[in-house]
Amino acid sequence: MNEFELIARLTKSLPTNETVSTGAGDDCALLDLGVPGQLILFKTDAVVEGIHFTRETPPEKIGRKALARCLSDVAAMAGTPVAALVTLGLPGKFEPEFIGRIYDGLNALAEKSGVAIVGGETTTNPERLFLSIAMLGTVPCGKPILRSGAKAGHAIFVTGELGGSLAGKHLEFEPRLEEARWLAGHFGIHAMIDLSDGLAGDLRHVLKASGVGAELLKSAIPVSRAAKMRAREKPPFAAALTDGEDFELLFTVASQDAVKLLDAWKKKFPKLKLSCIGKIVAGDGIILRDQTGASRLETHGYAHFA
Amino acid sequence: MNEFELIARLTKSLPTNETVSTGAGDDCALLDLGVPGQLILFKTDAVVEGIHFTRETPPEKIGRKALARCLSDVAAMAGTPVAALVTLGLPGKFEPEFIGRIYDGLNALAEKSGVAIVGGETTTNPERLFLSIAMLGTVPCGKPILRSGAKAGHAIFVTGELGGSLAGKHLEFEPRLEEARWLAGHFGIHAMIDLSDGLAGDLRHVLKASGVGAELLKSAIPVSRAAKMRAREKPPFAAALTDGEDFELLFTVASQDAVKLLDAWKKKFPKLKLSCIGKIVAGDGIILRDQTGASRLETHGYAHFA
């Protein structure tokens, strides 16, 4: 049983109540707590020593990454982050200085993003540092942008370049908050997700939630410089499809909006690439098209317990 | 540096914004997100294998305890819990059945408490199970019940009986949600906290936040049967003062309300003891009074890194 099978089993029959607009299964939960015109976003995400960072990672970058991952999930709902709590599981021996530097990195990104750090908890996790962030945000009511909104005919877009994140980007990525809000404010964004498990894996989450398939154009997928530099370890295109932790946005828009979106994007965000990588089709799974023809993609993203 | 010194250092200069009504340092954070007449409560709490439970603990009770601890913090603000997220750090080898049973216990208490479980995360924590809950709730605007509201002359009350929780209660306690809301609705409750670190420790949190001292009457402190049964391991009165995880409420009311409160409580909650254990005084620290006189109490509660 891998991570996704376990989650599917655990989330089958969770307790609910009248506040729940969207429960388990999207980038954030959405709650209607009675804020006029707004839903509340609610999300947690953890980083663990030896898995998401090492003992050699500069502590400022550990704190920054933990918060940035949650912010990326808020971005995937085109939301605005508001407040966070920090849960620290500390090894038996720890340097207060080290913990202070984790907070320095976390606080700096929080300041920049307008997020209040309103408390949290320290407890013991003897063998390794465990750092979990709980995040609250807001998003305008109306049609929330879920994973389930993709329809046949939509164009599929990704921001930035993909693959090779472990070379450094995973500690320094910019959550696409501003970009996501601009997209939602100016275009009909029908489905959106942040790429944490790799393009192939996360696109499959969208396809499954939406009950559709996708056809990707191989030459259109933006392969990062980091993935190309590591070609000896892994073919760059495979890295772009399956490496985790890109933290870019993947979203769909009606095909007739695609060109207008690309034009407007270039003016608004000239430094950040936006690529139309394919289209949503009827059916299921991913078809990859290159100059030699089309084939079904069997590759999945990163599964945490695979 | 113990847990409390570390927290004091980390929370000195946290990023904030205009939504923050009460940040780090109370049982929950309080946020004004624009819900008419309400503040949002925000809290996280974690339980860790080997610290808060053992490998032999029935998994249903692990899940129940994790959620109940957060509910107890919501009770300490006289709030209503609404929704929770579950973060699971799983050892390399885990039985899906075991995780399912953790959720069974957690879900049962959530259902009973009206709490929606709206998602969460699974990740890896190779050596031991780490289970963190993030909780949202609401509380009426107005005068929130903080740790900092105690004033000289107030009577100090505790619910239930104290000490010896590790004999079983720590896995089965009832968060005092209904009692707390009833108290806040019918009496002027000026300061409140849930007893997680032991009476002596948690009362000191209230005293420090309020800038006052306390005088306790030894004979009035309700010592639990479990503490008395374990007298050979630890003097029962010391257990009532310093054992952690009682998860009862400690609160202060104006002294003229004390008798009226005790009478009304007996009618409303006949099965749950309520004890007036002393009074708030000017100064600092705790003075303990018995038939032989008064002495300064040096004992502290449980400090997680002591």
Interface residues (C-beta under 8 A of the other chain):
Chain A: M1 E3 L6 I7 R9 L10 T11 S13 L14 P15 T16 N17 T19 V20 T22 G23 A24 G25 D26 A29 L31 L33 G34 V35 P36 Q38 I40 F42 K43 T44 D45 A46 V48 G50 I51 V82 A83 L85 T87 G89 L90 P96 I99 G100 Y103 N107 A110 E111 G114 V115 A116 I117 V118 G119 G120 E121 T122 T123 T124 N125 P126 E127 R128 F130 S132 A134 L136 T138 H304 F305
Chain B: M1 E3 L6 I7 R9 L10 T11 S13 L14 P15 T16 N17 T19 V20 T22 G23 A24 G25 D26 A29 L31 L33 G34 V35 P36 Q38 I40 F42 K43 T44 D45 A46 V48 G50 I51 V82 A83 L85 T87 G89 L90 P96 I99 G100 Y103 N107 A110 E111 G114 V115 A116 I117 V118 G119 G120 E121 T122 T123 T124 N125 P126 E127 R128 F130 S132 A134 L136 T138 H304 F305
